[in-house]
Amino acid sequence: MRSIYLAGPDVFYPDGAQRLAAKADMVRAAGYLPIHAGVMAYPECDNRFATGCAISAVNELCLRGADILMANLTPLRGVGADTGTVFELAFMAALNRPIFGYTEDSRPHLQRIRDHYQADAMSDADGVLRSPDGLMVEHHDMTDNLMIDGAVSHRLGRILRPQFPDESPVDVFSRCLEIVIQKDDMVQRRLGKSYDTIPLPPANCP
Amino acid sequence: MRSIYLAGPDVFYPDGAQRLAAKADMVRAAGYLPIHAGVMAYPECDNRFATGCAISAVNELCLRGADILMANLTPLRGVGADTGTVFELAFMAALNRPIFGYTEDSRPHLQRIRDHYQADAMSDADGVLRSPDGLMVEHHDMTDNLMIDGAVSHRLGRILRPQFPDESPVDVFSRCLEIVIQKDDMVQRRLGKSYDTIPLPPANCP
């Protein structure tokens, strides 16, 4: 049975446990084994930093063991996706596993940047698109930073946004899962079975 | 000659080219080959999305070729680090390469969240720390999401913040580079030379 790692900030949501359980049920109904934060046992260490490292180590091991990743790329506390979710997506990308994304935000990256500054991004003298603070604005018709959309695209995946602003998160996830299932055979053939087998080094929490 | 990939949002800064050149000079002076966005040639494609994918593919190839990663984890347009930078750090983590981080923001993750909401994070009935919108707050005495700090720690790296609020970005980078140099032999021994050799699949930009 192939497994799907469910990455995302869901665990931070007030109803995170229910959300993850609902997604896990859908994954299971599709014939895959769901792997997500809700089903892992994390050791409790004697300080906050060490506990964080222990959680990270468990998640990394689960990522290495998973076949496919589906990432909830909904922005968290700013313009970009949750950094923990991005970490997990990139980790699987480096291991050459199939990766897919979805978000509850229907806006592309550029629009989210405009909304963040409550201003249209503007061009400077050189014609480069910059936000009011002078920071360059990526403009690649993508959902997030080009490393994210590019990595998903290279690996034959897709990132889905709501088709209309109030499409429910469950429906977006469901559409994404359908694509994962449709593409699974083809993606396996293309990416091959050349999974990474390097063991995780021992944790070195202070 | 070992190489250091310089990840970070520097390229977005108005003075990004100069900043990267200065960092590259310091890396070169330390006897390492610097690899960063400023030295790569990116193909221009016939639409924005394809160009983004092409840049991503070049960056992924350079990551696979690099020995060490130093990531500028300064927050970008929100609480968290630049998502492109996080992608690159995680990619190298999955390949088991030495990774290090530094930031121009002296605040830990929790303080940045408090400042983001202009409110103290508060506990709910269960004693869980939550921001005013109900989202759970990670509290692990870390610089960013635990997947980032944890991955760096497992791989014997460090994330440096300014020691005082106005320590210059150059000085923070310099301190980080010193640690990279000090630790390089030891990290190589511990992580070994078991680098990933899976080739990148062909780009499939639409």
HADDOCK unambig.tbl for C-alpha pairs under 7 A between the chains (distance, minus, plus):
assign (segid A and resid 12 and name CA) (segid B and resid 135 and name CA) 5.17 0.50 0.50
assign (segid A and resid 12 and name CA) (segid B and resid 136 and name CA) 4.47 0.50 0.50
assign (segid A and resid 13 and name CA) (segid B and resid 134 and name CA) 6.84 0.50 0.50
assign (segid A and resid 13 and name CA) (segid B and resid 135 and name CA) 5.03 0.50 0.50
assign (segid A and resid 13 and name CA) (segid B and resid 136 and name CA) 6.46 0.50 0.50
assign (segid A and resid 14 and name CA) (segid B and resid 134 and name CA) 5.82 0.50 0.50
assign (segid A and resid 14 and name CA) (segid B and resid 135 and name CA) 6.17 0.50 0.50
assign (segid A and resid 48 and name CA) (segid B and resid 140 and name CA) 4.43 0.50 0.50
assign (segid A and resid 48 and name CA) (segid B and resid 141 and name CA) 6.24 0.50 0.50
assign (segid A and resid 49 and name CA) (segid B and resid 140 and name CA) 4.76 0.50 0.50
assign (segid A and resid 49 and name CA) (segid B and resid 141 and name CA) 5.54 0.50 0.50
assign (segid A and resid 49 and name CA) (segid B and resid 142 and name CA) 6.60 0.50 0.50
assign (segid A and resid 52 and name CA) (segid B and resid 140 and name CA) 5.64 0.50 0.50
assign (segid A and resid 52 and name CA) (segid B and resid 146 and name CA) 5.45 0.50 0.50
assign (segid A and resid 52 and name CA) (segid B and resid 150 and name CA) 6.53 0.50 0.50
assign (segid A and resid 53 and name CA) (segid B and resid 146 and name CA) 6.68 0.50 0.50
assign (segid A and resid 53 and name CA) (segid B and resid 150 and name CA) 4.34 0.50 0.50
assign (segid A and resid 56 and name CA) (segid B and resid 146 and name CA) 6.18 0.50 0.50
assign (segid A and resid 56 and name CA) (segid B and resid 147 and name CA) 5.07 0.50 0.50
assign (segid A and resid 56 and name CA) (segid B and resid 150 and name CA) 5.39 0.50 0.50
assign (segid A and resid 56 and name CA) (segid B and resid 151 and name CA) 6.84 0.50 0.50
assign (segid A and resid 77 and name CA) (segid B and resid 78 and name CA) 5.84 0.50 0.50
assign (segid A and resid 77 and name CA) (segid B and resid 79 and name CA) 5.88 0.50 0.50
assign (segid A and resid 78 and name CA) (segid B and resid 77 and name CA) 5.84 0.50 0.50
assign (segid A and resid 78 and name CA) (segid B and resid 78 and name CA) 3.84 0.50 0.50
assign (segid A and resid 78 and name CA) (segid B and resid 79 and name CA) 6.22 0.50 0.50
assign (segid A and resid 79 and name CA) (segid B and resid 77 and name CA) 5.89 0.50 0.50
assign (segid A and resid 79 and name CA) (segid B and resid 78 and name CA) 6.22 0.50 0.50
assign (segid A and resid 80 and name CA) (segid B and resid 83 and name CA) 6.35 0.50 0.50
assign (segid A and resid 81 and name CA) (segid B and resid 83 and name CA) 6.90 0.50 0.50
assign (segid A and resid 83 and name CA) (segid B and resid 80 and name CA) 6.34 0.50 0.50
assign (segid A and resid 83 and name CA) (segid B and resid 81 and name CA) 6.89 0.50 0.50
assign (segid A and resid 83 and name CA) (segid B and resid 83 and name CA) 6.18 0.50 0.50
assign (segid A and resid 83 and name CA) (segid B and resid 86 and name CA) 6.55 0.50 0.50
assign (segid A and resid 83 and name CA) (segid B and resid 145 and name CA) 6.29 0.50 0.50
assign (segid A and resid 84 and name CA) (segid B and resid 145 and name CA) 5.47 0.50 0.50
assign (segid A and resid 84 and name CA) (segid B and resid 147 and name CA) 5.51 0.50 0.50
assign (segid A and resid 84 and name CA) (segid B and resid 148 and name CA) 6.98 0.50 0.50
assign (segid A and resid 86 and name CA) (segid B and resid 83 and name CA) 6.54 0.50 0.50
assign (segid A and resid 86 and name CA) (segid B and resid 86 and name CA) 6.64 0.50 0.50
assign (segid A and resid 86 and name CA) (segid B and resid 87 and name CA) 5.92 0.50 0.50
assign (segid A and resid 87 and name CA) (segid B and resid 86 and name CA) 5.92 0.50 0.50
assign (segid A and resid 87 and name CA) (segid B and resid 87 and name CA) 5.60 0.50 0.50
assign (segid A and resid 87 and name CA) (segid B and resid 90 and name CA) 5.02 0.50 0.50
assign (segid A and resid 87 and name CA) (segid B and resid 147 and name CA) 6.71 0.50 0.50
assign (segid A and resid 90 and name CA) (segid B and resid 87 and name CA) 5.01 0.50 0.50
assign (segid A and resid 90 and name CA) (segid B and resid 90 and name CA) 5.57 0.50 0.50
assign (segid A and resid 90 and name CA) (segid B and resid 91 and name CA) 5.16 0.50 0.50
assign (segid A and resid 91 and name CA) (segid B and resid 90 and name CA) 5.15 0.50 0.50
assign (segid A and resid 91 and name CA) (segid B and resid 91 and name CA) 4.96 0.50 0.50
assign (segid A and resid 91 and name CA) (segid B and resid 93 and name CA) 6.99 0.50 0.50
assign (segid A and resid 91 and name CA) (segid B and resid 94 and name CA) 5.06 0.50 0.50
assign (segid A and resid 93 and name CA) (segid B and resid 91 and name CA) 7.00 0.50 0.50
assign (segid A and resid 94 and name CA) (segid B and resid 91 and name CA) 5.07 0.50 0.50
assign (segid A and resid 94 and name CA) (segid B and resid 94 and name CA) 6.07 0.50 0.50
assign (segid A and resid 94 and name CA) (segid B and resid 95 and name CA) 6.71 0.50 0.50
assign (segid A and resid 95 and name CA) (segid B and resid 94 and name CA) 6.70 0.50 0.50
assign (segid A and resid 134 and name CA) (segid B and resid 13 and name CA) 6.84 0.50 0.50
assign (segid A and resid 134 and name CA) (segid B and resid 14 and name CA) 5.83 0.50 0.50
assign (segid A and resid 135 and name CA) (segid B and resid 12 and name CA) 5.15 0.50 0.50
assign (segid A and resid 135 and name CA) (segid B and resid 13 and name CA) 5.03 0.50 0.50
assign (segid A and resid 135 and name CA) (segid B and resid 14 and name CA) 6.16 0.50 0.50
assign (segid A and resid 136 and name CA) (segid B and resid 12 and name CA) 4.45 0.50 0.50
assign (segid A and resid 136 and name CA) (segid B and resid 13 and name CA) 6.45 0.50 0.50
assign (segid A and resid 140 and name CA) (segid B and resid 48 and name CA) 4.45 0.50 0.50
assign (segid A and resid 140 and name CA) (segid B and resid 49 and name CA) 4.77 0.50 0.50
assign (segid A and resid 140 and name CA) (segid B and resid 52 and name CA) 5.64 0.50 0.50
assign (segid A and resid 141 and name CA) (segid B and resid 48 and name CA) 6.25 0.50 0.50
assign (segid A and resid 141 and name CA) (segid B and resid 49 and name CA) 5.55 0.50 0.50
assign (segid A and resid 142 and name CA) (segid B and resid 49 and name CA) 6.60 0.50 0.50
assign (segid A and resid 145 and name CA) (segid B and resid 83 and name CA) 6.30 0.50 0.50
assign (segid A and resid 145 and name CA) (segid B and resid 84 and name CA) 5.47 0.50 0.50
assign (segid A and resid 146 and name CA) (segid B and resid 52 and name CA) 5.45 0.50 0.50
assign (segid A and resid 146 and name CA) (segid B and resid 53 and name CA) 6.69 0.50 0.50
assign (segid A and resid 146 and name CA) (segid B and resid 56 and name CA) 6.19 0.50 0.50
assign (segid A and resid 147 and name CA) (segid B and resid 56 and name CA) 5.06 0.50 0.50
assign (segid A and resid 147 and name CA) (segid B and resid 84 and name CA) 5.52 0.50 0.50
assign (segid A and resid 147 and name CA) (segid B and resid 87 and name CA) 6.72 0.50 0.50
assign (segid A and resid 148 and name CA) (segid B and resid 84 and name CA) 6.98 0.50 0.50
assign (segid A and resid 150 and name CA) (segid B and resid 52 and name CA) 6.52 0.50 0.50
assign (segid A and resid 150 and name CA) (segid B and resid 53 and name CA) 4.33 0.50 0.50
assign (segid A and resid 150 and name CA) (segid B and resid 56 and name CA) 5.41 0.50 0.50
assign (segid A and resid 151 and name CA) (segid B and resid 56 and name CA) 6.83 0.50 0.50
assign (segid A and resid 153 and name CA) (segid B and resid 204 and name CA) 6.40 0.50 0.50
assign (segid A and resid 153 and name CA) (segid B and resid 205 and name CA) 6.51 0.50 0.50
assign (segid A and resid 154 and name CA) (segid B and resid 201 and name CA) 6.91 0.50 0.50
assign (segid A and resid 154 and name CA) (segid B and resid 202 and name CA) 6.89 0.50 0.50
assign (segid A and resid 154 and name CA) (segid B and resid 203 and name CA) 4.77 0.50 0.50
assign (segid A and resid 154 and name CA) (segid B and resid 204 and name CA) 5.22 0.50 0.50
assign (segid A and resid 154 and name CA) (segid B and resid 205 and name CA) 6.94 0.50 0.50
assign (segid A and resid 156 and name CA) (segid B and resid 204 and name CA) 6.91 0.50 0.50
assign (segid A and resid 191 and name CA) (segid B and resid 201 and name CA) 6.82 0.50 0.50
assign (segid A and resid 201 and name CA) (segid B and resid 154 and name CA) 6.91 0.50 0.50
assign (segid A and resid 201 and name CA) (segid B and resid 191 and name CA) 6.81 0.50 0.50
assign (segid A and resid 202 and name CA) (segid B and resid 154 and name CA) 6.87 0.50 0.50
assign (segid A and resid 203 and name CA) (segid B and resid 154 and name CA) 4.78 0.50 0.50
assign (segid A and resid 204 and name CA) (segid B and resid 153 and name CA) 6.39 0.50 0.50
assign (segid A and resid 204 and name CA) (segid B and resid 154 and name CA) 5.22 0.50 0.50
assign (segid A and resid 204 and name CA) (segid B and resid 156 and name CA) 6.92 0.50 0.50
assign (segid A and resid 205 and name CA) (segid B and resid 153 and name CA) 6.52 0.50 0.50
assign (segid A and resid 205 and name CA) (segid B and resid 154 and name CA) 6.97 0.50 0.50
